[in-house]
Amino acid sequence: MVEKTVEQSAAFLSNVRQARMTISITPQLSPATPGLAPTEALTPPSSLYDDPDAIVEPVERNPQLRRERSAQLTADLLVADETLAKELRRRLVLLHLDAAESVARHYSGRGQDHQDLVQVARLGLVEASVRYDPSLGSFLGFALPTMMGVIRRHFRDRAWSVKPPRCIQENAAVVARAREDLTHELLRWPTVSELADYLSLTEDEVRAARQVDGCFQASSLDVPVGQRAESLGESLSQVESRYDLVETSVTLEPAYRQLSERDRRLVYLRFYSELSQREIADEFGVSQMQISRWLVRVLRSLRQYLSEDDEQVPLAS
């Protein structure tokens, strides 16, 4: 057994030298070592797992070495006790961090930051290591679908700017695929009724699914539009001219209520009905000069009332 181990180590060293890489040699754990109890045979040297980066860094450069190391850890996991199994699963996670990076890169460009997707994929990798059964196959074959599923759930549950109902999300994916298929078949964009017939959906369901496109990633209001230095928010907004009118009405209301009935009628006819002073004079049965004096007095009283902050001056009758 000792001679066989030496021969394996020599062969491994030869492979490393041919690849011009430096890697720490991890002896294969064997429960069949003569003279040792099962627990002692499965207990690695104290320095074996002290430095995780000793294995992770070079293996990422050589996929073949990664596969061999993964197979070795999987074989050790089959016969490991609970304590050692936790360490072996941790080593499998560290060994396949580059796989999480690759999965995250596959889903990039969909409105989510790449580093966020990497973190989500690594969470999926950890989840896969916890649920992995080494008797069912390779770890990577189990971890890849798990990481992809975790990222899909992330997009479904957390990536929406405005999250639509689940049924509309599902219809949106189906409608998008059907739209591509019908476009190739019809050589034009399909209509809503054609999509509804093709998918056995109502036209309202198809329209709702089509509207989901703008819910996933909202456009920034600060993004420039056109050739002018105008932002999207500025192009969508407009000044409401009636805001000033509302403010003026609210300000004048308490002052207007303190006028006498005759003065309120005078203000109404002059500034709302826009009658001339002659027409107002005919209605009141007085001269135009009298109407002019009444208007000057009323306006002076309103102005005085509005200029007072603390003490409200009673308006003249």
C-alpha positions in Angstrom: 0.0 0.0 0.0 2.9 2.4 0.8 4.6 1.6 -2.5 1.3 2.2 -4.4 0.8 5.6 -2.7 4.4 6.6 -3.6 3.8 5.6 -7.2 0.5 7.7 -7.3 2.2 10.7 -5.8 5.1 10.5 -8.3 2.6 10.3 -11.2 0.7 13.3 -9.9 3.9 15.3 -9.5 4.8 14.5 -13.1 1.5 15.8 -14.3 1.9 19.0 -12.3 5.4 19.6 -13.7 4.3 19.1 -17.3 1.6 21.7 -16.7 4.2 24.1 -15.2 2.1 24.6 -12.1 2.7 24.5 -8.4 0.2 22.7 -6.3 0.2 21.2 -2.9 -0.1 17.4 -2.9 -3.0 16.2 -0.9 -2.7 12.5 -0.1 -5.8 10.4 -0.8 -7.7 9.4 2.3 -8.1 5.6 2.5 -10.1 3.8 5.2 -8.2 0.6 4.4 -4.8 1.6 5.8 -3.6 -1.4 7.9 -3.2 -0.9 11.6 -5.6 2.1 11.9 -9.1 2.2 13.3 -11.7 3.5 10.8 -11.9 6.9 12.5 -8.1 7.3 12.4 -7.9 6.3 8.8 -10.4 9.0 7.8 -8.7 11.8 9.8 -6.5 13.9 7.6 -3.3 15.6 8.7 -3.9 18.9 10.5 -2.3 20.9 7.7 -4.4 19.3 4.9 -7.3 21.9 5.0 -5.5 24.8 6.7 -5.0 26.7 3.4 -8.0 26.6 1.1 -6.3 28.8 -1.6 -3.5 26.3 -2.0 -5.8 24.1 -4.1 -8.4 26.6 -5.4 -6.0 29.0 -7.2 -4.2 26.6 -9.6 -7.1 24.2 -10.1 -9.1 27.1 -11.7 -6.5 27.4 -14.4 -6.6 23.7 -15.3 -10.1 22.1 -15.7 -8.7 18.6 -15.9 -7.0 19.0 -12.5 -10.3 20.4 -11.1 -12.3 17.4 -12.3 -9.7 15.0 -10.8 -9.7 16.8 -7.5 -13.5 17.0 -7.5 -13.7 13.2 -8.1 -11.2 12.6 -5.3 -13.2 14.8 -2.8 -16.4 13.0 -3.9 -14.9 9.6 -3.3 -13.7 10.7 0.2 -17.1 12.1 0.9 -18.7 8.7 0.4 -16.7 7.2 3.4 -16.3 10.3 5.5 -17.8 10.8 8.9 -20.1 13.8 9.7 -17.2 16.1 10.8 -15.0 15.4 7.9 -17.9 15.5 5.5 -18.5 19.2 6.4 -14.9 20.0 5.5 -15.0 18.0 2.3 -18.2 19.8 1.2 -16.6 23.2 2.0 -13.6 22.1 -0.2 -16.0 21.3 -3.0 -17.5 24.8 -2.8 -14.1 26.4 -2.9 -13.1 24.2 -5.8 -16.1 25.2 -8.0 -16.3 29.0 -7.4 -15.3 29.6 -11.0 -18.4 27.5 -12.0 -20.6 30.0 -10.1 -18.8 32.8 -12.0 -19.6 31.1 -15.3 -23.3 30.6 -14.5 -23.6 34.3 -13.4 -21.9 35.4 -16.6 -24.5 33.4 -18.6 -27.3 35.6 -17.0 -25.5 38.9 -17.3 -27.0 41.8 -19.4 -30.5 41.3 -18.1 -30.7 44.4 -15.8 -28.9 43.0 -12.8 -25.4 43.8 -11.6 -22.9 41.0 -12.5 -21.5 40.9 -9.0 -25.0 40.5 -7.5 -25.5 37.5 -9.8 -22.2 36.0 -8.8 -23.2 36.2 -5.1 -26.6 34.6 -5.9 -24.8 31.8 -7.9 -22.4 31.2 -5.0 -25.4 30.9 -2.6 -26.7 28.3 -4.9 -23.4 26.5 -4.9 -23.4 26.4 -1.1 -27.0 25.1 -1.2 -26.0 22.4 -3.7 -23.1 21.3 -1.4 -25.5 20.8 1.5 -28.0 18.7 -0.5 -25.4 16.8 -2.6 -25.5 13.0 -2.4 -22.1 11.8 -3.6 -23.6 8.4 -4.5 -25.7 9.9 -7.3 -23.0 11.3 -9.5 -20.5 14.2 -9.9 -20.9 17.3 -7.8 -20.7 19.7 -10.7 -23.5 17.9 -12.5 -25.7 18.5 -9.4 -24.5 22.0 -8.6 -25.0 23.6 -12.1 -28.8 23.1 -12.3 -29.1 24.2 -8.6 -27.2 27.4 -9.3 -29.2 28.1 -12.4 -32.5 27.5 -10.5 -31.4 29.9 -7.7 -30.6 32.6 -10.2 -33.9 32.1 -12.0 -35.8 32.5 -8.7 -33.8 35.6 -8.0 -34.9 37.1 -11.3 -38.5 36.0 -10.7 -38.8 37.2 -7.1 -36.4 40.1 -6.6 -35.3 41.6 -9.9 -38.5 43.3 -10.9 -38.8 47.1 -10.6 -42.5 46.7 -10.5 -43.4 43.1 -9.7 -46.5 41.8 -11.6 -48.6 38.8 -10.5 -47.1 35.4 -10.9 -49.5 34.3 -13.7 -48.7 37.4 -15.7 -44.9 36.7 -15.3 -45.5 33.1 -16.7 -47.6 34.4 -19.5 -45.0 37.0 -20.4 -42.3 34.3 -20.9 -44.7 32.1 -23.0 -45.8 35.1 -25.1 -42.2 36.1 -25.8 -41.3 32.7 -27.1 -44.5 32.4 -29.2 -43.9 35.9 -30.7 -40.5 34.7 -31.9 -41.9 31.5 -33.4 -44.8 33.2 -35.2 -42.4 35.9 -36.5 -40.3 33.3 -38.2 -43.4 31.5 -39.5 -45.3 34.6 -40.7 -42.3 36.7 -41.7 -43.8 39.6 -39.8 -44.8 40.6 -36.2 -47.8 38.6 -35.1 -50.9 40.5 -34.0 -52.4 40.2 -30.5 -55.3 38.0 -31.8 -52.9 35.7 -33.5 -50.8 35.3 -30.3 -54.0 34.7 -28.4 -55.2 31.9 -30.8 -51.7 30.4 -30.9 -51.5 30.2 -27.1 -55.2 29.6 -26.3 -55.2 32.8 -24.2 -57.5 35.8 -24.2 -56.4 39.0 -25.9 -56.5 40.8 -22.6 -54.1 38.2 -21.1 -51.7 38.7 -24.1 -51.8 42.4 -23.7 -51.1 42.2 -20.0 -48.2 39.9 -20.7 -46.8 42.3 -23.3 -47.0 45.2 -20.8 -44.7 43.3 -18.4 -41.6 44.2 -20.5 -41.3 47.7 -18.9 -41.8 46.4 -15.4 -38.5 44.4 -15.1 -36.1 47.3 -15.4 -37.3 50.8 -15.1 -35.6 53.5 -17.2 -33.8 56.2 -15.2 -35.4 59.6 -15.3 -32.0 61.1 -15.5 -31.0 59.4 -18.8 -30.5 61.9 -21.6 -32.9 61.8 -24.6 -32.4 63.0 -28.1 -29.6 65.4 -29.0 -30.5 68.0 -26.4 -29.2 67.9 -22.9 -32.7 67.1 -21.6 -33.3 64.2 -19.3 -36.2 61.8 -19.7 -37.8 63.2 -16.6 -37.7 66.7 -18.0 -39.2 65.6 -21.3 -42.1 63.8 -19.5 -42.9 66.6 -17.1 -44.6 69.9 -17.8 -45.5 72.9 -15.7 -49.1 72.9 -14.5 -50.4 76.4 -15.1 -53.3 76.0 -12.7 -51.1 75.4 -9.7 -50.7 79.2 -9.3 -54.4 79.6 -9.6 -55.1 77.1 -6.9 -52.5 78.8 -4.6 -54.1 82.2 -5.3 -57.6 80.9 -4.6 -56.6 79.4 -1.3 -54.9 82.6 -0.3 -57.8 84.9 -1.2 -60.6 82.8 0.2 -60.4 83.9 3.8 -60.1 87.6 2.8 -63.0 87.3 0.3 -65.3 85.7 2.9 -64.9 88.8 5.2 -66.2 91.2 2.5 -69.7 92.4 2.6 -72.3 90.7 0.3 -72.3 93.8 -1.9 -68.5 93.9 -2.2 -68.3 90.1 -3.0 -70.9 90.7 -5.7 -68.8 93.6 -7.0 -65.6 91.5 -7.2 -67.5 88.6 -8.8 -69.0 90.8 -11.6 -65.7 92.6 -12.3 -63.1 89.8 -12.1 -65.1 86.6 -12.8 -67.9 87.7 -15.2 -65.5 90.4 -16.6 -68.1 93.0 -16.9 -67.2 96.6 -17.5 -67.6 99.3 -14.9 -70.4 100.8 -16.9 -72.3 97.5 -16.9 -71.7 97.0 -13.2 -73.0 100.5 -12.5 -76.2 99.9 -14.4 -76.8 96.8 -12.3 -76.2 98.6 -9.0 -78.0 101.7 -10.2 -75.1 104.0 -9.4 -72.6 106.0 -11.5 -69.4 104.5 -13.1 -67.3 106.8 -10.9 -68.9 105.2 -7.8 -68.1 101.7 -9.0 -64.5 102.8 -9.6 -64.2 104.1 -6.0 -65.7 100.9 -4.6 -63.3 98.8 -6.5 -60.3 100.8 -5.3 -61.4 100.5 -1.7 -62.1 96.7 -1.9 -58.8 96.0 -3.6 -56.9 98.1 -1.0 -58.7 96.2 1.8 -57.8 92.8 0.3 -54.2 93.9 -0.2 -54.0 95.1 3.4 -55.5 91.8 4.7 -53.1 89.7 2.8 -50.1 91.7 3.9 -50.8 91.2 7.5 -49.1 88.1 8.9 -50.2 88.0 12.5 -52.9 90.6 12.9 -55.8 90.5 10.4 -57.2 93.9 9.7 -61.0 94.0 9.4 -62.1 94.9 5.8 -64.0 98.0 5.2 -67.6 97.7 4.2 
